[in-house]
Amino acid sequence: MKDNNTIIHFEELNWKQIEDLDRKKTVFFQPISLLEEHGPHLPVGMDYLTSRDLAVEAIKILNKKNKDLTCILLPPLPIGHCRANSDFPGTITTDGKVIKKIIYSIASSLGQYGFKYLIILSWHLDFTHLKAIHQGINKAMRKYDIKIYEPTGPHFWNSKVDVWDEELKKKGYNIDFDPEKQMHAGHRETSIMKYQYPYLVDKIHTKLPTVYVDLSSPKCHGKYFKEMGIKDGYVGSPSKANEEYGKLHFQDMANLYANLTMDLIEGKKLPELPGRLKRAMKLPFF
C-alpha cells in the first residue's frame, strides 16, 4: 500500500520506471517561483519555498483521496520574472520569453511521452511571470494531448482573498489587519513563513510599520519599488503575522490545489484568469 506521505521525486526515478507509469493515472507537479527580496524580515526564497511545499502538501492530500493516482514532483525551479523589486539585492529575475520556453519544454517533453496531466504551481503572481507560464502552457496544449493547469493565478485574480478572511472572522478568528493590503511580504506571507520556517523569519518583523502602496495602480506601472516609496521592500502588515494564520492559509491553499487537480483529471470546468488578463497575455514579449 502506498504511504500517504510518500513523495515520488522525478529525478530519483530511472527511465524504465517512468516508462511504466500509467499515462491516465499519473499527474506531474512543477513548482516554479523566483528568488526575490521579501522585506528585511523574510528570506528571498519565500515564493520558491512556498510553491515547493504546497506542491508536496497537495500530493499528500491526493495520496489520501485517490489511491490509484500517482503524483510525481518535478524538481522545483527557482526562476521567475519580477522587474519592480529588482532594485533590491536578492531579486533574480528571468526574461519572460525564457520562462515561456522552459515551461513549454517541460510540458512538451511529458506530452511527447504520452503523459496527460501537469500542474504548474507558482506562488509568485507578477503579470509577466504568469503570462510566460500561460503562454508556455497554451503552446504545449496546442501541440500535445496533455492537460495543464496553473491554479494560483485564477484563484487570486478572480476572487477577493479577503473573502476567506471574512469566513475566519465568522469562526471567531481575530482579523486585525486589512486583508486587501497584504500585497508583498505582509501579514499573509510572513504568517506562512512563521508556520513553515520560523527560524527564517527575522524578529524585526514585529516592529515593522504597515506599508501600503497600490501596486496595481497605473501610477506604479513601470516603476521600481524604491521609486514608489517602498524603501524596505514590503507592502502590508508583517508585524501582525502569526503562526496559526499561516497554518490555516497554507492548508487552505494545499486543499485548493488538490481539489483543482482532481477537477482537471475528471474533466470538470476549472477557474480561468479574468478575460482582461487573458487578452493581455496574448500580446508578445518585448
C-alpha positions as CSV (number, residue, x, y, z in Angstrom):
1,M,0.0,0.0,0.0
2,K,1.3,3.5,-0.9
3,D,2.2,5.6,2.1
4,N,0.2,8.8,2.1
5,N,3.3,10.8,2.9
6,T,5.4,9.3,0.2
7,I,6.6,11.9,-2.3
8,I,7.9,10.5,-5.6
9,H,10.7,12.7,-6.9
10,F,11.1,12.6,-10.7
11,E,14.9,12.9,-10.5
12,E,15.1,9.8,-8.4
13,L,13.4,7.5,-11.0
14,N,15.1,5.7,-13.8
15,W,13.7,5.8,-17.4
16,K,12.2,2.3,-17.1
17,Q,10.2,3.3,-14.0
18,I,9.0,6.4,-15.9
19,E,8.1,4.4,-19.0
20,D,6.0,2.0,-16.9
21,L,3.8,4.8,-15.4
22,D,0.1,4.7,-16.2
23,R,-0.4,7.7,-18.5
24,K,-4.0,8.1,-17.5
25,K,-3.3,7.9,-13.7
26,T,-0.1,10.0,-13.4
27,V,0.0,13.7,-12.7
28,F,3.2,15.8,-12.5
29,F,3.7,18.8,-10.3
30,Q,6.1,21.6,-11.3
31,P,6.7,24.2,-8.7
32,I,8.2,27.4,-10.1
33,S,8.9,30.8,-8.4
34,L,11.8,33.2,-8.4
35,L,14.1,34.2,-5.7
36,E,13.3,37.8,-4.8
37,E,13.6,40.2,-1.9
38,H,10.8,39.9,0.7
39,G,11.5,42.8,3.0
40,P,14.1,42.9,5.8
41,H,12.4,40.0,7.6
42,L,11.7,37.2,5.1
43,P,14.1,35.0,3.0
44,V,14.4,35.6,-0.7
45,G,13.2,32.1,-1.2
46,M,9.7,32.9,0.2
47,D,7.8,32.2,-3.1
48,Y,10.1,29.3,-4.1
49,L,9.8,27.5,-0.8
50,T,6.0,28.1,-0.6
51,S,5.5,26.8,-4.2
52,R,7.5,23.7,-3.4
53,D,6.0,23.0,0.0
54,L,2.4,23.5,-1.3
55,A,3.1,21.0,-4.1
56,V,4.3,18.5,-1.5
57,E,1.3,19.0,0.7
58,A,-1.1,18.8,-2.2
59,I,0.4,15.5,-3.2
60,K,0.0,14.1,0.3
61,I,-3.7,15.1,0.2
62,L,-4.1,13.5,-3.2
63,N,-2.4,10.3,-1.9
64,K,-5.2,10.0,0.7
65,K,-8.0,10.9,-1.7
66,N,-7.1,8.7,-4.6
67,K,-5.1,5.6,-4.0
68,D,-4.9,4.9,-7.8
69,L,-3.4,8.2,-8.7
70,T,0.4,8.5,-9.0
71,C,1.6,12.0,-8.2
72,I,5.2,13.0,-9.1
73,L,7.1,16.0,-8.0
74,L,9.3,17.6,-10.7
75,P,12.4,19.4,-9.4
76,P,11.3,22.9,-8.2
77,L,12.6,25.8,-10.4
78,P,13.9,28.9,-8.7
79,I,13.1,31.2,-11.6
80,G,10.6,33.8,-12.4
81,H,10.1,37.4,-13.5
82,C,9.7,40.5,-11.4
83,R,11.2,43.8,-12.5
84,A,9.5,46.0,-9.9
85,N,11.6,44.9,-6.9
86,S,14.8,44.2,-8.8
87,D,16.3,47.4,-7.3
88,F,16.8,45.4,-4.1
89,P,19.7,42.8,-3.7
90,G,18.3,39.3,-3.7
91,T,15.9,39.5,-6.6
92,I,17.0,37.3,-9.5
93,T,14.6,38.0,-12.4
94,T,14.4,36.0,-15.6
95,D,13.2,37.2,-19.0
96,G,9.6,36.2,-19.7
97,K,10.5,34.6,-23.0
98,V,12.9,32.3,-21.3
99,I,10.3,31.2,-18.7
100,K,7.8,30.5,-21.5
101,K,10.4,28.3,-23.3
102,I,11.2,26.4,-20.1
103,I,7.5,25.7,-19.3
104,Y,6.9,24.7,-22.9
105,S,9.9,22.4,-22.9
106,I,8.9,20.6,-19.8
107,A,5.3,20.2,-20.8
108,S,6.2,19.1,-24.4
109,S,8.7,16.6,-23.1
110,L,6.0,15.0,-20.9
111,G,3.5,15.3,-23.8
112,Q,5.6,13.5,-26.3
113,Y,5.9,10.6,-23.9
114,G,2.2,10.4,-23.7
115,F,1.6,11.8,-20.2
116,K,-1.7,13.5,-19.7
117,Y,-1.6,15.8,-16.7
118,L,0.7,18.6,-15.4
119,I,0.1,21.1,-12.6
120,I,2.2,24.3,-12.6
121,L,2.4,25.7,-9.1
122,S,3.7,29.3,-8.6
123,W,3.3,31.4,-5.5
124,H,4.6,34.4,-7.5
125,L,1.8,36.4,-9.3
126,D,3.7,39.0,-11.3
127,F,1.9,39.6,-14.5
128,T,4.8,38.9,-16.9
129,H,5.7,35.8,-14.9
130,L,2.1,34.4,-15.2
131,K,1.9,35.5,-18.8
132,A,5.1,33.5,-19.6
133,I,3.7,30.4,-17.8
134,H,0.4,30.5,-19.5
135,Q,1.8,31.1,-23.0
136,G,4.1,28.1,-22.4
137,I,1.1,26.0,-21.3
138,N,-1.1,27.0,-24.2
139,K,1.6,26.3,-26.7
140,A,2.2,22.8,-25.3
141,M,-1.5,22.0,-25.2
142,R,-2.0,23.0,-28.8
143,K,0.7,20.5,-29.9
144,Y,0.2,17.6,-27.5
145,D,-2.7,15.7,-25.9
146,I,-1.9,16.9,-22.4
147,K,-3.9,18.9,-19.9
148,I,-2.0,21.5,-18.0
149,Y,-3.3,23.9,-15.3
150,E,-1.9,26.7,-13.2
151,P,-4.2,27.3,-10.3
152,T,-2.8,30.2,-8.3
153,G,-3.3,33.0,-10.8
154,P,-7.0,32.2,-11.5
155,H,-7.7,31.9,-7.7
156,F,-6.2,35.2,-6.7
157,W,-7.1,37.3,-9.7
158,N,-10.7,36.2,-9.8
159,S,-11.7,36.5,-6.1
160,K,-11.1,38.8,-3.3
161,V,-8.8,37.0,-1.0
162,D,-10.4,38.8,1.9
163,V,-13.5,36.6,1.5
164,W,-11.5,33.8,3.1
165,D,-10.6,36.2,6.0
166,E,-14.3,37.0,6.4
167,E,-15.0,33.3,6.9
168,L,-12.3,33.1,9.5
169,K,-13.9,36.1,11.3
170,K,-17.2,34.2,11.4
171,K,-15.4,31.3,13.1
172,G,-14.1,33.6,15.8
173,Y,-10.6,34.3,14.4
174,N,-9.3,37.8,15.2
175,I,-8.6,39.6,11.9
176,D,-6.8,42.8,13.0
177,F,-5.2,43.7,9.6
178,D,-6.5,45.0,6.2
179,P,-6.7,41.8,4.1
180,E,-6.6,43.7,0.8
181,K,-3.4,45.5,1.6
182,Q,-1.1,42.4,2.2
183,M,0.5,42.5,-1.2
184,H,4.1,41.6,-0.7
185,A,5.8,40.1,2.4
186,G,2.9,41.4,4.6
187,H,0.7,39.6,7.1
188,R,-0.1,36.5,4.9
189,E,3.4,35.7,3.6
190,T,5.0,36.4,7.0
191,S,2.5,34.2,8.7
192,I,3.2,31.3,6.3
193,M,6.9,31.6,6.9
194,K,6.3,31.7,10.7
195,Y,4.4,28.4,10.3
196,Q,6.7,26.7,7.8
197,Y,10.1,28.2,8.6
198,P,10.0,30.2,11.9
199,Y,13.8,30.2,12.0
200,L,14.0,32.1,8.7
201,V,11.8,35.0,9.9
202,D,13.8,37.9,11.4
203,K,12.4,39.2,14.7
204,I,12.5,42.7,13.2
205,H,9.1,41.9,11.6
206,T,7.4,42.6,15.0
207,K,8.5,46.2,14.8
208,L,7.8,47.0,11.1
209,P,5.1,49.5,10.4
210,T,2.2,48.9,8.0
211,V,3.2,50.0,4.5
212,Y,0.6,50.2,1.7
213,V,1.1,51.1,-2.0
214,D,-1.5,50.1,-4.6
215,L,0.8,48.1,-6.9
216,S,-2.0,47.7,-9.4
217,S,-2.4,51.5,-9.8
218,P,-1.4,53.0,-13.2
219,K,0.9,55.4,-11.2
220,C,3.0,52.4,-10.3
221,H,3.3,50.8,-13.7
222,G,6.8,50.6,-14.9
223,K,8.3,51.8,-11.7
224,Y,10.7,50.2,-9.2
225,F,9.7,49.6,-5.6
226,K,12.0,52.4,-4.3
227,E,10.5,54.8,-6.9
228,M,7.1,54.0,-5.4
229,G,8.4,54.8,-1.9
230,I,8.7,51.1,-0.8
231,K,12.0,51.6,0.9
232,D,12.1,48.4,2.8
233,G,10.8,46.1,0.1
234,Y,7.5,45.0,1.7
235,V,3.8,46.0,1.3
236,G,1.5,45.0,4.2
237,S,1.5,44.4,7.9
238,P,4.1,41.9,8.8
239,S,4.1,42.9,12.5
240,K,0.6,41.3,12.8
241,A,1.7,37.9,11.4
242,N,1.2,34.7,13.4
243,E,1.8,31.0,13.0
244,E,-1.9,30.0,13.4
245,Y,-3.0,32.1,10.5
246,G,-0.1,30.9,8.4
247,K,-1.0,27.2,9.1
248,L,-4.7,27.9,8.1
249,H,-3.8,29.7,4.9
250,F,-1.2,27.1,3.9
251,Q,-3.6,24.2,4.4
252,D,-6.4,26.0,2.6
253,M,-4.2,26.6,-0.4
254,A,-2.9,23.0,-0.4
255,N,-6.5,21.7,-0.3
256,L,-7.5,24.0,-3.1
257,Y,-4.6,22.7,-5.3
258,A,-5.5,19.1,-4.6
259,N,-9.2,19.7,-5.4
260,L,-8.4,21.5,-8.6
261,T,-6.1,18.7,-9.6
262,M,-8.9,16.2,-9.2
263,D,-11.2,18.5,-11.2
264,L,-8.6,18.6,-14.0
265,I,-8.4,14.8,-14.1
266,E,-12.1,14.4,-14.0
267,G,-12.6,16.9,-16.9
268,K,-14.5,19.5,-14.8
269,K,-14.6,23.2,-15.7
270,L,-11.7,25.0,-14.0
271,P,-11.4,28.6,-12.9
272,E,-9.8,30.8,-15.5
273,L,-7.9,34.1,-15.4
274,P,-10.2,37.2,-15.9
275,G,-10.8,38.0,-19.5
276,R,-8.8,41.2,-19.4
277,L,-5.7,39.4,-18.3
278,K,-6.2,36.5,-20.8
279,R,-6.4,39.1,-23.6
280,A,-3.3,40.9,-22.3
281,M,-1.4,37.7,-22.1
282,K,-1.7,37.0,-25.8
283,L,0.5,40.0,-26.5
284,P,4.1,39.3,-27.4
285,F,7.0,39.9,-25.1
286,F,9.2,42.9,-25.7
